[in-house]
């Protein structure tokens, strides 16, 4: 039973490709635009840092999201 479960998990994981930082940022902004709220500030900060932004741990999440949004707007070539 355990071996079958592990095989199922491996198959599920192998089919996935890792998201890029740009895709993660787009997904975050899209979720917020749909009315969601980010519950984990550390995850928002990690996305911002992956985009090359310097983010303080004390910065409000709303400010960080706006900086991510601005970064995506400045770099429209990432849309291709």
trRosetta pair geometry for C-beta under 8 A, 3 or more apart (Angstrom, degrees):
i j d omega theta_ij theta_ji phi_ij phi_ji
1 4 5.9 -56 -152 33 29 111
1 5 6.6 29 152 -18 63 106
2 5 5.8 -56 -152 35 33 112
2 6 6.4 30 154 -17 66 106
3 6 5.8 -54 -146 38 32 110
3 7 6.3 34 154 -20 65 106
4 7 5.7 -54 -148 36 30 112
4 8 6.4 34 152 -21 64 105
5 8 5.6 -54 -151 34 32 113
5 9 6.5 32 152 -18 66 104
6 9 5.6 -51 -147 36 34 112
6 10 6.3 36 154 -20 65 105
7 10 5.7 -52 -147 36 31 112
7 11 6.5 33 154 -20 64 105
8 11 5.8 -55 -151 35 30 112
8 12 6.5 29 152 -19 64 106
9 12 5.7 -57 -151 36 32 111
9 13 6.3 24 156 -15 67 109
10 13 5.9 -60 -145 40 30 107
10 14 6.1 31 159 -24 67 110
11 14 5.9 -53 -141 33 27 111
11 15 6.8 27 160 -21 59 108
12 15 6.3 -64 -160 30 27 110
12 16 7.3 20 151 -19 61 108
13 16 6.0 -61 -159 29 38 110
19 23 4.4 -126 -167 87 95 125
19 24 5.1 114 125 -56 127 86
19 27 7.5 -30 -163 -5 152 140
20 23 4.8 98 52 6 76 100
20 24 7.1 -140 95 -3 41 87
21 24 5.6 -53 -147 38 34 113
21 25 6.3 37 153 -21 66 105
21 47 6.6 152 -159 -152 83 63
21 50 3.6 -158 -124 136 132 120
21 51 5.6 -174 146 -67 124 63
22 25 5.7 -53 -148 35 31 111
22 26 6.4 31 153 -18 64 105
22 51 7.5 105 -84 -103 59 94
22 72 7.6 127 -150 -111 81 94
22 78 5.0 -151 -139 178 144 129
23 26 5.7 -53 -146 37 32 111
23 27 6.3 33 154 -20 65 106
24 27 5.7 -55 -148 37 30 112
24 28 6.4 34 153 -22 64 105
24 47 5.2 -144 122 -121 115 109
24 50 7.2 33 62 74 136 150
25 28 5.7 -53 -150 34 32 114
25 29 6.4 26 156 -14 66 106
25 47 5.3 149 -84 173 74 116
25 48 8.0 106 -106 -79 109 46
25 50 7.8 -153 -49 80 106 109
25 51 5.9 59 -69 -65 147 130
25 68 5.3 -157 -151 -174 108 114
25 71 7.4 -73 -170 83 155 117
25 72 5.9 -177 130 -67 125 118
26 29 5.9 -58 -146 40 30 107
26 30 6.1 30 156 -19 66 110
26 72 6.8 133 -82 -126 73 144
27 30 5.7 -55 -142 39 29 112
27 31 6.3 31 157 -21 64 107
28 31 5.9 -57 -150 34 27 110
28 32 6.5 22 155 -15 63 107
28 38 6.9 21 -158 -87 102 119
28 44 6.8 134 -157 -114 145 78
28 47 5.8 84 -24 158 155 177
28 65 7.2 -141 142 -126 114 93
28 68 6.7 -19 89 130 132 158
29 32 5.8 -56 -148 38 32 110
29 33 6.2 34 153 -21 66 107
29 65 7.2 145 -99 -168 73 92
29 68 6.5 -155 -64 114 106 112
29 69 5.6 129 -118 -93 127 85
29 72 6.6 -84 -21 15 160 160
30 33 5.6 -54 -146 37 31 113
30 34 6.5 29 154 -18 64 105
31 34 5.8 -56 -151 36 31 110
31 36 4.2 -37 159 46 88 143
31 38 7.9 100 98 -74 121 75
32 35 7.9 153 -179 16 31 7
32 36 5.6 -87 -89 69 36 82
32 37 7.2 71 -120 -101 79 32
32 38 6.8 -25 -81 -35 108 91
32 65 6.1 111 -80 -161 172 143
38 41 6.9 103 123 -83 115 47
38 43 7.1 -152 -168 75 112 104
38 44 4.9 55 169 -59 159 126
38 61 5.5 -156 73 179 122 136
38 65 6.8 -175 -6 -72 137 124
40 43 4.1 54 102 7 115 114
40 44 7.0 162 96 -12 64 82
41 44 5.5 -54 -150 37 41 112
41 45 6.2 41 153 -19 71 105
41 61 4.8 -112 -110 -81 94 109
41 64 7.7 111 -156 31 84 150
42 45 5.6 -53 -147 39 32 112
42 46 6.3 37 152 -24 65 104
43 46 5.5 -49 -146 32 32 114
43 47 6.6 35 153 -20 63 100
44 47 5.8 -52 -153 33 32 111
44 48 6.5 31 150 -17 64 106
44 61 5.4 82 61 -144 163 93
44 64 5.3 107 139 107 114 134
44 65 6.4 -51 -158 -67 131 81
44 68 7.6 -112 -170 -27 86 145
45 48 5.6 -55 -149 38 34 112
45 49 6.2 32 154 -18 68 106
45 55 4.8 -168 -144 110 86 143
45 57 6.8 23 -122 -108 165 56
45 59 7.6 134 -99 57 106 110
45 64 6.2 -67 -86 -145 63 158
46 49 5.7 -54 -145 38 31 110
46 50 6.3 36 154 -22 64 105
47 50 5.7 -54 -150 34 30 113
47 51 6.7 27 151 -16 63 105
47 68 6.4 23 115 -113 111 141
48 51 5.8 -60 -156 36 33 109
48 53 4.3 -65 172 65 90 125
48 55 4.6 77 101 -45 137 143
48 64 5.3 -92 -49 -170 152 102
48 67 6.2 47 -134 93 125 116
48 68 5.4 -101 -93 -72 85 99
48 71 7.9 145 -138 2 73 151
49 52 7.6 75 -176 -58 35 10
49 53 6.4 -96 -84 65 33 70
49 54 7.7 52 -109 -110 76 29
49 55 5.9 -101 -60 23 84 112
51 68 6.5 135 15 -126 159 79
51 71 5.2 84 154 138 141 158
52 71 7.8 160 59 -145 90 139
53 64 7.9 142 114 -149 144 79
53 67 5.6 119 -153 142 155 125
53 68 7.2 -110 1 -80 155 63
53 71 6.2 -99 -56 -64 120 146
55 59 5.7 -104 -169 31 80 144
55 64 5.6 49 -136 -118 129 113
55 67 7.4 173 -92 76 101 153
56 59 4.3 119 62 -31 88 96
59 63 5.2 -112 175 79 100 125
59 64 5.4 111 115 -55 123 99
60 63 4.6 92 66 3 88 104
60 64 7.1 -160 95 -5 47 86
61 64 5.6 -58 -151 38 36 112
61 65 6.2 37 153 -22 69 104
62 65 5.8 -52 -147 34 31 111
62 66 6.5 30 153 -17 63 105
63 66 5.8 -56 -152 36 31 111
63 67 6.5 32 150 -19 65 105
64 67 5.6 -53 -150 35 34 112
64 68 6.5 36 151 -20 66 102
65 68 5.6 -51 -150 35 34 113
65 69 6.3 37 150 -21 65 105
66 69 5.4 -49 -145 36 34 115
66 70 6.3 37 153 -19 64 104
67 70 5.6 -51 -147 37 32 113
67 71 6.4 37 152 -23 63 104
68 71 5.6 -52 -150 33 32 113
68 72 6.6 30 153 -16 64 104
69 72 5.9 -56 -152 36 30 109
69 73 6.5 28 151 -17 64 108
70 73 5.6 -56 -147 38 33 111
70 74 6.2 33 155 -20 68 106
71 74 5.8 -53 -145 35 30 110
71 75 6.3 -5 165 12 64 112
72 75 6.5 -75 -140 55 25 87
72 76 8.0 71 158 -84 57 51
72 78 7.0 -98 -141 64 67 135
73 76 6.9 -1 -169 -62 35 88
75 78 4.8 47 129 -12 103 114
76 79 5.5 -22 -176 1 63 117
77 80 6.2 -36 -175 10 55 112
